[in-house]
Amino acid sequence: MKRFTLLTIAAVALFVAVGCAKPPQEDISAAQAEMDKARQAQAENWAPTEYRAADEAMNAAQAEIKAQDEKWFKNYDKAKELLAKAKEDGAKASEAAAANKEQAKKDAEAAMTAADTALQSAEAALKVAPVTKDSKADLELFKNDLATLHSTLDGAKSSFGSEDYKKALESANSVKDQATSIATQLEAAKQKRAAAKTPSHTPKKK
């Protein structure tokens, strides 16, 4: 009888303990803190894959907690596992975002330097290009194009200052490509004119 009473008490205690289980608030707070850090690091932009994994784990954990809250017998073990994953993935997202952002900054800096060099080369080629009746209109167009490219590069530098490194990189690469194309066209025209001025030597017939 005494043994039966003890078993009954133990069963009731277990019943009460399971029924009164509370959400793992410490785990929730820890996971949420890492998610907040990831958002502050702009992981959605700089590490979208890692951030998405963390966000999905966090959402799943919250859904699991809500489902357990509505049950009489609550078990938050699965929620704890999901929260641990969200915390880990959130930390990974923060780290990846910082690394990716730094690399994008370096890439944008290099692209702007290359664009500036390409512009200088195109302008130098334009200055020595001979102005003729046939080339005058084309040279004027090139001059206007280079002025536009300078404006675009200024915009890239402004984007860089705002830490929009992706836009700065895209704009700088566009400037570099177009300036290089202008320089190439001017050089080709220069060589063509030089070839036209060179007299051809036809061997005399014996």
Phi, psi and omega in degrees: 000317180296319179296319180297321180295318180296318179296322179295316180297317181296319180295318179296319180297317179295319179300315181293318182297314180292317182293331183259012179303140183250154178303145182285082188298322180297318179295321179297314181296318181295316180293319180295324179297319178291324177294321178296319178297320180296320178293320178296329178277004181058042181296332178301328181267316187266340178216062186300323181294312180294321181292321180299319179297317179294318182294320179295319178295319180295317179296320179295321179296316180295322178293320179294319179297317179297320180295320180289326179301330184273355181265157176282315175265104186265139177217113185258017182299313180297321179297321179296320178297317180293322178294322178296321178293318179298319179296314180295314181292327178295319178295319178297320180296319179297315181295315181295321180297316180297317181292316182293322179295318180296320179293320178297324178297314179297318180297318180294319178299314180296320181294321180292323177295316179296322179294318179296319178296317180296322178295316179298320179295318180294319180293323178295319179293325180291323182296324183265358180289126180293135180267119178235175180300322183279330186265346186305313182295318180295320180295325178293321178295317178299319180299316179294320179297319180293325177295320178295320180295325176298319179295320179296320179293324175298321178295322178297319179295325178293318178297321179298317179296334178269006180067023173267073188292330180295315179292320179299318179296314181298314181294317181296318178296322178296317179297314181300313182297315182290320179294320178296320178297318179296315179299320179295317179295319179294320179293320179296319179295322179298314180293324179295318179293322179296321180292325181291330181279340181284120182290141179273136181260108179265121182300138181287145178282138178278000000 
